Amino acid sequence: MSISAADVKKLRDMTGAGMMDCKKALAEAEGDFDKAVEILRKKGQKVADKRADREAKEGLILTRISDDAKKAAAIEINCETDFVARNDDFQAQAEAFLNAAYDNDIDNVDDLYAYEVDGRSISDHLQDMTGKIGEKIQISTVVLAKTDGSLVSYIHPGNQLGVLVEFDGQIEDQEIGKDVAMQVAAMKPIAVTQDEVDASVVEKELEIAKEQLINEGKPAEIAEKAAQGKLRRFYEERVLLNQKFVKDNGVSVKQYLEQNGAPLAKAFHRIQLGEDA
């Protein structure tokens, strides 16, 4: 049967699939639009299956925060190339998925995949995107944060790195909050306070420090004491409140907040594109 250009365009507008794919689907479906949509969806599944083992390390980090700074959400959506990540349609879909997580208090990938937008699960939408774009598309990180204090969001230019920081009280000066969020982005702390550092990590750092000192010829007793000094330096490098403030190395992050009458940070989420959550 003859397939008109108007019908092809209508199906393309409905599905976002390529013109030739739409024409072929309509021909196979003998002009039945519902069947043609199903054919295109199945094609999307085939593309998704073929792409399943591919690496998707490009994409976007997006955050949304409430006007009162009491609630925030963040997602990481991945694709295979930066070209796709810069596409307006891809970015609009990503915003819709972020809003679904935020509006419905979804804090994990599985629940977000199952949530329905416009009558279909986000998992199905991602499958359609894969079929349309021809790249593996996935959501790898979902974060939901709520607080009685305040939250600050920072997205590094390019949307490849995002940070949420929770403070133990109201942040009156947003620049101070942003400074701390940028600190988290740049310095990759593993905890807010040294008490939060996992005991196994502390034990390992002490063991490494002692072994280094003994290898340098230090007696075991001296190595034991000197290792504590190395542990303090480890805390300065990896614990947020102990870190030297990047804009002024003369003070720690904790001192910077205290000097400015700001509440202390109490938690953070740092999401970097392509890294495991």
Secondary structure, DSSP 8 states (H G I E B T S, - for coil): ----HHHHHHHHHHH---HHHHHHHHHHTTT-HHHHHHHHHHHHHHHHHHHTTS---EEEEEEEE-TTSSEEEEEEEEES-HHHHT-HHHHHHHHHHHHHHHHTT--SHHHHHHSEETTEEHHHHHHHHHHHH-S--EEEEEEEEE-SSEEEEEE-TTSSEEEEEEESS--S-HHHHHHHHHHHHHH--SBSSGGGS-HHHHHHHHHHHHHHHHHTT--HHHHHHHHHHHHHHHHHHHBGGGSEETTEEEEEHHHHHHHTT---EEEEEEEETTS--
